[in-house]
Amino acid sequence: MTVTSTEPRKDLRRSTRVQIRVRIELQATGSSCEGETIVVNLHGALVKTSGHLELGDRITVYVQLTGKCADARVVHASRERPLEFGIGLDRPQNIWGISLPPADWREED
């Protein structure tokens, strides 16, 4: 027996996602690669890279458009798309250059 809920699924995202392509550089221990964002939010991004990353890798993300960088961690690695990764920023922040961010993009100090 399958039970289905008629209630809408809660979005578990902590901040609104914004589709934007921004050129980035990622640096991990002993290696670096270029890439671009696919979707961003205050807490991280889905990125496409020129090199492979491992789940759990500690990285530094540099955003070419803004000149800002942030420490992050690889939190998702796609099996279907081997060069797409979800990254989580260590500290919520708008490093992406979104000039009119969604209302829930309040940076925590």
Number of C-alpha atoms within 10 A of each C-alpha: 3 3 5 6 6 6 6 6 7 6 8 6 9 12 18 15 18 15 12 16 15 18 19 23 18 24 17 16 9 5 11 17 14 15 20 21 22 18 17 24 27 25 21 27 24 22 20 22 21 14 14 15 23 13 15 13 15 20 22 19 23 20 21 16 12 15 11 14 16 18 16 21 20 20 18 16 19 11 9 7 9 13 16 23 24 20 25 21 21 14 15 19 17 20 21 25 15 14 7 7 15 14 8 11 18 13 11 7 6
